[in-house]
Amino acid sequence: MQVVRSGLCTGCGACAAICPVRCIELVDIVDDGTRPEVDRHRCVKCGRCVRVCPGIRLSHSKWPDEIITQLICEWGPIFEVWEGYASDPHIRYEGSSGGVATALAAFCLEKGGFSGVLQIGPDRESPLQNVPVISRSRDELTRNVGSRYAPAPTCAGLGSLLAEEGRFVVVGKPCDIAATRKAQLVEERLRSRVGLALSIFCAGTPSTAGTYAVLDRLGVHPEDLKEIRYRGKGWPGNLSVTSHKGNRVYEMDYDKAWGHILSRFTQPRCQLCPDSTGEFADVACGDAWHRHVDTAQPGLSLILVRTELGRTVLKQAVKEGYITLQKAEPIVLRLAQRSLLGRRKELWGRLMVLRALGKMVPCYEGFALSALWKDVPLRRRARLILGTWSSLVFKDVVRKKRVAQC
């Protein structure tokens, strides 16, 4: 597929789920991420896979009237900003930040009449891999709680929803939720199946090579891996690896695991993403990094209400005692997620360099990227343009040398 060859695939898995003849298989490319492989002999060229792809195009249409206008350019449509946490101390402790997404999902299952929750979870037979699962109880939700800093094709599970009745919650990364929305436009049945979309803030998806690097640093052979938790059990939580050898547990703190290892393995496509905070979700959650963080304390989430439906469900969950909230000023978004905002502001410059070099780039509408680029200091702009250009030219030279040697 041209999307994969051009480096625009996000690895969401929606293409495989939406294919009417099931000719797309998802494979894990260790150094890249989840990628589709198409059986061209079976492909009927219907184009559904391209239409649901969030890696090619994202667009905002009409803004709702009640959104916070001062946040539109930087963060997309937001009705309300909250800080909060799951009222259940177990969910709060196990979650990556405050457990709000899990608590909302639990409310939908237990009080909202939902049939299940589509989320990502560890592959029990191959713990290095992540698989989409449908959780139908609080116990199943908590077994799959927490961020998974590795390829996570959540949308590959959308096909399972078509075989079921009822409404489902979809929990995923921003690109997963964007793909879900596009899939709802292509497949009418998904419009009724997806009853609520919850997004987790995302700074990029590391490849499986990132997890291998963590295991290597801990001295754990991949074949000895029994379980890996990337976060949870306190905030921000440690990465925890359990070995088959005596069930020995190895740990690494969050700053080292993400800041020094995993973040270096995020797929290049993630650097071209304008949406790190789930702009197409009903509710989005992430870390309240502006607060003091200590691994001994329970988590705290920053919650963005993005639709009227999201506001209604969140309000009901609070009323039923599932979530504890405190109103937050819009400015906390800038304080809590400085790095995500900085990357969004610089994106227009990156795309400009790619276009100048003849590269295929995604199309974004309604994200105000050119306006945000003007906020970047001139010296930073120059460094960014030069760095992006030199990096791409160097990669092209290396690629051509490899081809010549074949």
URPEZI-V646721 format. One record per residue. N is the residue number from 1. PSI is psi as a letter, one per 20 degrees, with the letter a starting at -180 (NA if undefined). OMEGA is omega in whole degrees, -180 to 180 (999 if undefined). D_FIRST is the distance of its C-alpha to the first C-alpha in Angstrom with 1 decimal. Layout:
n:N psi:PSI omega:OMEGA d_first:D_FIRST
n:N psi:PSI omega:OMEGA d_first:D_FIRST
//
This chain:
n:1 psi:q omega:-180 d_first:0.0
n:2 psi:h omega:180 d_first:3.8
n:3 psi:g omega:-180 d_first:5.4
n:4 psi:g omega:-179 d_first:5.5
n:5 psi:h omega:-179 d_first:6.4
n:6 psi:i omega:179 d_first:8.7
n:7 psi:k omega:-177 d_first:10.2
n:8 psi:i omega:-179 d_first:10.3
n:9 psi:p omega:178 d_first:9.5
n:10 psi:i omega:-179 d_first:13.1
n:11 psi:k omega:-177 d_first:12.9
n:12 psi:h omega:179 d_first:14.8
n:13 psi:j omega:-177 d_first:13.6
n:14 psi:h omega:-178 d_first:14.1
n:15 psi:g omega:180 d_first:11.0
n:16 psi:h omega:-178 d_first:12.5
n:17 psi:h omega:-173 d_first:15.9
n:18 psi:i omega:-177 d_first:15.4
n:19 psi:p omega:-176 d_first:13.8
n:20 psi:h omega:-178 d_first:16.8
n:21 psi:j omega:177 d_first:16.4
n:22 psi:l omega:-180 d_first:15.3
n:23 psi:j omega:-180 d_first:12.5
n:24 psi:p omega:177 d_first:10.5
n:25 psi:p omega:178 d_first:12.2
n:26 psi:p omega:179 d_first:12.6
n:27 psi:q omega:177 d_first:13.7
n:28 psi:o omega:173 d_first:15.6
n:29 psi:o omega:-168 d_first:14.9
n:30 psi:g omega:-177 d_first:18.5
n:31 psi:i omega:-176 d_first:18.2
n:32 psi:g omega:-176 d_first:15.2
n:33 psi:a omega:177 d_first:15.2
n:34 psi:p omega:-179 d_first:13.6
n:35 psi:q omega:179 d_first:9.9
n:36 psi:q omega:170 d_first:8.1
n:37 psi:p omega:-174 d_first:7.9
n:38 psi:p omega:172 d_first:7.5
n:39 psi:n omega:-173 d_first:10.6
n:40 psi:h omega:179 d_first:9.9
n:41 psi:h omega:-180 d_first:13.7
n:42 psi:i omega:-177 d_first:14.2
n:43 psi:p omega:-180 d_first:11.6
n:44 psi:j omega:176 d_first:13.8
n:45 psi:l omega:179 d_first:11.5
n:46 psi:h omega:178 d_first:13.6
n:47 psi:j omega:-179 d_first:11.4
n:48 psi:h omega:-179 d_first:12.9
n:49 psi:h omega:180 d_first:10.0
n:50 psi:h omega:-177 d_first:9.4
n:51 psi:h omega:-180 d_first:13.2
n:52 psi:i omega:-173 d_first:13.9
n:53 psi:p omega:178 d_first:11.6
n:54 psi:i omega:-178 d_first:14.3
n:55 psi:i omega:-178 d_first:12.3
n:56 psi:g omega:-173 d_first:12.0
n:57 psi:p omega:171 d_first:15.6
n:58 psi:q omega:-180 d_first:18.8
n:59 psi:p omega:170 d_first:22.1
n:60 psi:p omega:178 d_first:25.6
n:61 psi:c omega:-177 d_first:27.7
n:62 psi:p omega:178 d_first:31.4
n:63 psi:q omega:173 d_first:33.2
n:64 psi:q omega:-176 d_first:35.7
n:65 psi:h omega:-170 d_first:39.3
n:66 psi:j omega:-177 d_first:40.3
n:67 psi:r omega:179 d_first:37.9
n:68 psi:o omega:-171 d_first:39.3
n:69 psi:h omega:-177 d_first:38.8
n:70 psi:i omega:-178 d_first:39.4
n:71 psi:i omega:-171 d_first:36.2
n:72 psi:g omega:-174 d_first:33.7
n:73 psi:g omega:-174 d_first:32.5
n:74 psi:h omega:-170 d_first:32.1
n:75 psi:i omega:-179 d_first:31.2
n:76 psi:a omega:-175 d_first:30.3
n:77 psi:p omega:179 d_first:32.3
n:78 psi:p omega:176 d_first:34.9
n:79 psi:g omega:-175 d_first:38.0
n:80 psi:q omega:175 d_first:39.6
n:81 psi:p omega:-179 d_first:39.5
n:82 psi:q omega:163 d_first:41.1
n:83 psi:q omega:-178 d_first:41.8
n:84 psi:a omega:-178 d_first:42.3
n:85 psi:r omega:176 d_first:41.8
n:86 psi:p omega:-180 d_first:41.9
n:87 psi:h omega:175 d_first:45.5
n:88 psi:o omega:-176 d_first:45.1
n:89 psi:h omega:179 d_first:45.8
n:90 psi:g omega:178 d_first:43.8
n:91 psi:g omega:180 d_first:40.6
n:92 psi:g omega:-178 d_first:41.4
n:93 psi:h omega:-177 d_first:42.0
n:94 psi:h omega:-177 d_first:38.9
n:95 psi:r omega:-179 d_first:36.5
n:96 psi:h omega:175 d_first:34.7
n:97 psi:e omega:-179 d_first:36.8
n:98 psi:j omega:178 d_first:39.0
n:99 psi:j omega:-175 d_first:37.4
n:100 psi:g omega:-180 d_first:37.2
n:101 psi:g omega:179 d_first:33.8
n:102 psi:g omega:179 d_first:35.1
n:103 psi:g omega:177 d_first:38.4
n:104 psi:g omega:179 d_first:36.9
n:105 psi:g omega:179 d_first:34.8
n:106 psi:g omega:177 d_first:38.1
n:107 psi:g omega:-179 d_first:39.9
n:108 psi:h omega:180 d_first:37.5
n:109 psi:g omega:-170 d_first:37.8
n:110 psi:h omega:-176 d_first:41.6
n:111 psi:i omega:-172 d_first:42.8
n:112 psi:i omega:178 d_first:40.1
n:113 psi:j omega:178 d_first:39.5
n:114 psi:q omega:-177 d_first:35.9
n:115 psi:h omega:-178 d_first:34.7
n:116 psi:r omega:-180 d_first:32.4
n:117 psi:o omega:175 d_first:30.3
n:118 psi:o omega:-179 d_first:26.6
n:119 psi:r omega:178 d_first:26.2
n:120 psi:q omega:178 d_first:24.8
n:121 psi:r omega:179 d_first:27.1
n:122 psi:q omega:174 d_first:27.5
n:123 psi:o omega:-175 d_first:26.7
n:124 psi:h omega:-179 d_first:30.3
n:125 psi:h omega:-180 d_first:29.5
n:126 psi:n omega:-170 d_first:27.2
n:127 psi:i omega:174 d_first:28.4
n:128 psi:i omega:-175 d_first:25.9
n:129 psi:q omega:173 d_first:23.2
n:130 psi:q omega:-179 d_first:23.0
n:131 psi:q omega:174 d_first:22.5
n:132 psi:p omega:180 d_first:22.9
n:133 psi:q omega:173 d_first:26.4
n:134 psi:o omega:179 d_first:28.7
n:135 psi:p omega:-176 d_first:32.0
n:136 psi:j omega:180 d_first:35.0
n:137 psi:r omega:178 d_first:37.9
n:138 psi:g omega:180 d_first:39.1
n:139 psi:g omega:179 d_first:39.1
n:140 psi:h omega:177 d_first:35.5
n:141 psi:g omega:-177 d_first:34.6
n:142 psi:h omega:175 d_first:36.5
n:143 psi:h omega:-179 d_first:35.0
n:144 psi:j omega:-177 d_first:31.6
n:145 psi:q omega:173 d_first:33.0
n:146 psi:q omega:179 d_first:31.9
n:147 psi:q omega:177 d_first:29.0
n:148 psi:n omega:-175 d_first:26.5
n:149 psi:m omega:-179 d_first:25.4
n:150 psi:r omega:180 d_first:22.5
n:151 psi:p omega:-174 d_first:19.0
n:152 psi:n omega:-176 d_first:19.8
n:153 psi:m omega:-177 d_first:17.3
n:154 psi:g omega:-174 d_first:20.0
n:155 psi:i omega:174 d_first:18.1
n:156 psi:h omega:179 d_first:17.2
n:157 psi:i omega:179 d_first:20.9
n:158 psi:h omega:179 d_first:20.8
n:159 psi:h omega:179 d_first:20.5
n:160 psi:h omega:-180 d_first:23.8
n:161 psi:h omega:-179 d_first:25.5
n:162 psi:h omega:-179 d_first:25.0
n:163 psi:j omega:-176 d_first:27.2
n:164 psi:r omega:174 d_first:29.9
n:165 psi:r omega:177 d_first:32.6
n:166 psi:a omega:180 d_first:33.7
n:167 psi:q omega:-178 d_first:32.3
n:168 psi:q omega:170 d_first:30.3
n:169 psi:p omega:172 d_first:29.9
n:170 psi:p omega:178 d_first:26.5
n:171 psi:p omega:-178 d_first:26.8
n:172 psi:a omega:175 d_first:23.9
n:173 psi:r omega:179 d_first:22.7
n:174 psi:g omega:180 d_first:22.4
n:175 psi:h omega:176 d_first:18.6
n:176 psi:g omega:-179 d_first:19.2
n:177 psi:h omega:176 d_first:21.9
n:178 psi:g omega:178 d_first:20.0
n:179 psi:h omega:178 d_first:17.2
n:180 psi:g omega:178 d_first:20.1
n:181 psi:g omega:179 d_first:21.7
n:182 psi:h omega:178 d_first:18.7
n:183 psi:h omega:178 d_first:18.4
n:184 psi:h omega:177 d_first:22.1
n:185 psi:h omega:-178 d_first:21.7
n:186 psi:g omega:-176 d_first:19.3
n:187 psi:o omega:-174 d_first:21.3
n:188 psi:h omega:-177 d_first:25.0
n:189 psi:h omega:180 d_first:26.2
n:190 psi:i omega:-180 d_first:24.7
n:191 psi:h omega:178 d_first:27.0
n:192 psi:h omega:-179 d_first:29.9
n:193 psi:g omega:-179 d_first:28.5
n:194 psi:o omega:-177 d_first:27.7
n:195 psi:i omega:180 d_first:31.2
n:196 psi:p omega:179 d_first:30.7
n:197 psi:p omega:179 d_first:28.0
n:198 psi:p omega:-180 d_first:29.0
n:199 psi:q omega:174 d_first:27.2
n:200 psi:p omega:176 d_first:28.0
n:201 psi:q omega:-175 d_first:28.1
n:202 psi:p omega:176 d_first:25.4
n:203 psi:j omega:179 d_first:25.5
n:204 psi:q omega:-180 d_first:22.2
n:205 psi:o omega:177 d_first:20.7
n:206 psi:q omega:174 d_first:21.7
n:207 psi:r omega:177 d_first:19.7
n:208 psi:h omega:177 d_first:21.6
n:209 psi:h omega:177 d_first:22.9
n:210 psi:g omega:178 d_first:25.0
n:211 psi:h omega:175 d_first:26.7
n:212 psi:h omega:-180 d_first:27.4
n:213 psi:h omega:177 d_first:29.1
n:214 psi:g omega:180 d_first:31.2
n:215 psi:g omega:179 d_first:32.2
n:216 psi:g omega:179 d_first:33.1
n:217 psi:h omega:179 d_first:35.3
n:218 psi:i omega:-179 d_first:37.0
n:219 psi:k omega:-180 d_first:37.6
n:220 psi:p omega:177 d_first:35.9
n:221 psi:p omega:-179 d_first:34.0
n:222 psi:h omega:-179 d_first:30.8
n:223 psi:i omega:179 d_first:32.3
n:224 psi:i omega:-176 d_first:35.2
n:225 psi:p omega:177 d_first:33.3
n:226 psi:g omega:-178 d_first:34.6
n:227 psi:q omega:173 d_first:33.6
n:228 psi:p omega:173 d_first:32.2
n:229 psi:p omega:-176 d_first:32.9
n:230 psi:h omega:179 d_first:31.5
n:231 psi:a omega:177 d_first:34.1
n:232 psi:r omega:-177 d_first:36.8
n:233 psi:m omega:-175 d_first:40.5
n:234 psi:r omega:-175 d_first:41.8
n:235 psi:p omega:1 d_first:40.3
n:236 psi:i omega:177 d_first:38.1
n:237 psi:q omega:178 d_first:38.5
n:238 psi:q omega:167 d_first:37.9
n:239 psi:p omega:-176 d_first:35.0
n:240 psi:p omega:179 d_first:36.5
n:241 psi:p omega:176 d_first:35.7
n:242 psi:p omega:-178 d_first:37.6
n:243 psi:q omega:175 d_first:38.0
n:244 psi:h omega:-178 d_first:38.9
n:245 psi:n omega:178 d_first:41.8
n:246 psi:j omega:-178 d_first:44.6
n:247 psi:k omega:180 d_first:42.4
n:248 psi:p omega:-178 d_first:42.8
n:249 psi:p omega:177 d_first:41.2
n:250 psi:q omega:-179 d_first:39.8
n:251 psi:q omega:177 d_first:39.3
n:252 psi:p omega:-177 d_first:37.9
n:253 psi:q omega:-174 d_first:38.6
n:254 psi:g omega:-178 d_first:35.9
n:255 psi:h omega:-180 d_first:36.5
n:256 psi:g omega:-176 d_first:35.9
n:257 psi:g omega:-179 d_first:33.1
n:258 psi:g omega:-173 d_first:31.0
n:259 psi:h omega:-174 d_first:32.6
n:260 psi:i omega:-176 d_first:32.8
n:261 psi:f omega:-171 d_first:30.1
n:262 psi:h omega:-178 d_first:27.3
n:263 psi:h omega:179 d_first:26.7
n:264 psi:i omega:-177 d_first:26.1
n:265 psi:j omega:179 d_first:23.0
n:266 psi:q omega:-177 d_first:21.2
n:267 psi:q omega:-178 d_first:17.5
n:268 psi:h omega:180 d_first:17.4
n:269 psi:h omega:-179 d_first:15.4
n:270 psi:h omega:179 d_first:18.6
n:271 psi:i omega:180 d_first:20.6
n:272 psi:j omega:-176 d_first:19.0
n:273 psi:p omega:178 d_first:19.9
n:274 psi:i omega:-171 d_first:22.9
n:275 psi:n omega:178 d_first:23.6
n:276 psi:i omega:-173 d_first:25.2
n:277 psi:k omega:171 d_first:27.8
n:278 psi:l omega:-175 d_first:26.1
n:279 psi:i omega:-179 d_first:26.8
n:280 psi:j omega:-179 d_first:25.4
n:281 psi:r omega:171 d_first:27.5
n:282 psi:g omega:176 d_first:31.0
n:283 psi:p omega:178 d_first:32.3
n:284 psi:q omega:-177 d_first:31.0
n:285 psi:q omega:176 d_first:32.7
n:286 psi:a omega:-177 d_first:32.8
n:287 psi:q omega:175 d_first:35.4
n:288 psi:m omega:-173 d_first:38.6
n:289 psi:i omega:179 d_first:38.6
n:290 psi:i omega:176 d_first:41.5
n:291 psi:q omega:175 d_first:43.8
n:292 psi:p omega:-177 d_first:45.3
n:293 psi:p omega:179 d_first:43.2
n:294 psi:p omega:-177 d_first:44.9
n:295 psi:i omega:-180 d_first:43.6
n:296 psi:i omega:-176 d_first:46.9
n:297 psi:q omega:175 d_first:46.3
n:298 psi:r omega:-172 d_first:44.3
n:299 psi:r omega:176 d_first:41.2
n:300 psi:p omega:-178 d_first:41.0
n:301 psi:q omega:167 d_first:38.1
n:302 psi:p omega:-173 d_first:37.3
n:303 psi:p omega:178 d_first:36.5
n:304 psi:p omega:175 d_first:35.0
n:305 psi:o omega:-172 d_first:35.6
n:306 psi:i omega:178 d_first:33.0
n:307 psi:r omega:177 d_first:33.9
n:308 psi:h omega:176 d_first:37.1
n:309 psi:g omega:179 d_first:35.9
n:310 psi:g omega:179 d_first:35.3
n:311 psi:g omega:-179 d_first:38.8
n:312 psi:g omega:-178 d_first:40.4
n:313 psi:g omega:179 d_first:38.9
n:314 psi:g omega:179 d_first:39.7
n:315 psi:g omega:179 d_first:43.2
n:316 psi:h omega:180 d_first:43.7
n:317 psi:h omega:176 d_first:42.5
n:318 psi:g omega:-180 d_first:45.0
n:319 psi:h omega:-179 d_first:47.8
n:320 psi:j omega:175 d_first:47.2
n:321 psi:j omega:-179 d_first:47.4
n:322 psi:h omega:-175 d_first:43.9
n:323 psi:q omega:174 d_first:43.2
n:324 psi:p omega:-174 d_first:45.6
n:325 psi:q omega:170 d_first:44.8
n:326 psi:p omega:-178 d_first:46.4
n:327 psi:p omega:-180 d_first:45.6
n:328 psi:q omega:175 d_first:44.0
n:329 psi:q omega:-180 d_first:44.2
n:330 psi:h omega:-177 d_first:41.0
n:331 psi:h omega:-177 d_first:41.7
n:332 psi:h omega:178 d_first:40.9
n:333 psi:g omega:178 d_first:37.2
n:334 psi:h omega:-178 d_first:37.6
n:335 psi:h omega:-174 d_first:39.8
n:336 psi:h omega:-173 d_first:37.7
n:337 psi:l omega:-178 d_first:34.2
n:338 psi:g omega:-175 d_first:35.0
n:339 psi:h omega:179 d_first:32.0
n:340 psi:h omega:178 d_first:29.5
n:341 psi:g omega:179 d_first:31.3
n:342 psi:g omega:180 d_first:31.4
n:343 psi:h omega:179 d_first:27.7
n:344 psi:g omega:-180 d_first:27.2
n:345 psi:h omega:-176 d_first:29.8
n:346 psi:i omega:-171 d_first:28.2
n:347 psi:h omega:-178 d_first:24.6
n:348 psi:h omega:179 d_first:25.3
n:349 psi:g omega:178 d_first:26.4
n:350 psi:g omega:-180 d_first:23.3
n:351 psi:h omega:179 d_first:21.1
n:352 psi:g omega:179 d_first:23.6
n:353 psi:g omega:180 d_first:23.4
n:354 psi:g omega:178 d_first:19.6
n:355 psi:g omega:-179 d_first:19.9
n:356 psi:h omega:179 d_first:22.8
n:357 psi:j omega:177 d_first:20.8
n:358 psi:j omega:-180 d_first:18.2
n:359 psi:q omega:174 d_first:15.4
n:360 psi:p omega:-178 d_first:13.0
n:361 psi:q omega:177 d_first:14.8
n:362 psi:q omega:178 d_first:14.9
n:363 psi:p omega:180 d_first:17.5
n:364 psi:p omega:179 d_first:20.5
n:365 psi:p omega:177 d_first:23.4
n:366 psi:j omega:-179 d_first:26.7
n:367 psi:i omega:177 d_first:26.5
n:368 psi:k omega:-175 d_first:29.2
n:369 psi:h omega:-180 d_first:27.4
n:370 psi:h omega:178 d_first:29.4
n:371 psi:g omega:179 d_first:32.6
n:372 psi:h omega:179 d_first:32.0
n:373 psi:h omega:-179 d_first:31.2
n:374 psi:i omega:178 d_first:34.8
n:375 psi:i omega:-179 d_first:36.1
n:376 psi:p omega:179 d_first:34.8
n:377 psi:q omega:-176 d_first:37.8
n:378 psi:g omega:-179 d_first:37.6
n:379 psi:g omega:178 d_first:37.9
n:380 psi:h omega:178 d_first:35.0
n:381 psi:g omega:-178 d_first:32.9
n:382 psi:g omega:180 d_first:33.7
n:383 psi:g omega:-179 d_first:32.9
n:384 psi:g omega:-180 d_first:29.6
n:385 psi:g omega:-179 d_first:28.5
n:386 psi:g omega:-179 d_first:29.8
n:387 psi:g omega:179 d_first:28.4
n:388 psi:g omega:-179 d_first:24.8
n:389 psi:g omega:-177 d_first:25.1
n:390 psi:h omega:179 d_first:26.7
n:391 psi:g omega:-179 d_first:24.2
n:392 psi:g omega:179 d_first:21.2
n:393 psi:g omega:179 d_first:23.2
n:394 psi:g omega:180 d_first:24.3
n:395 psi:h omega:179 d_first:20.8
n:396 psi:h omega:179 d_first:19.8
n:397 psi:g omega:179 d_first:23.1
n:398 psi:g omega:-180 d_first:22.6
n:399 psi:g omega:-179 d_first:19.1
n:400 psi:h omega:178 d_first:20.7
n:401 psi:g omega:180 d_first:23.6
n:402 psi:g omega:179 d_first:21.6
n:403 psi:g omega:-179 d_first:19.8
n:404 psi:h omega:-178 d_first:23.3
n:405 psi:i omega:-178 d_first:24.8
n:406 psi:NA omega:999 d_first:22.5
//
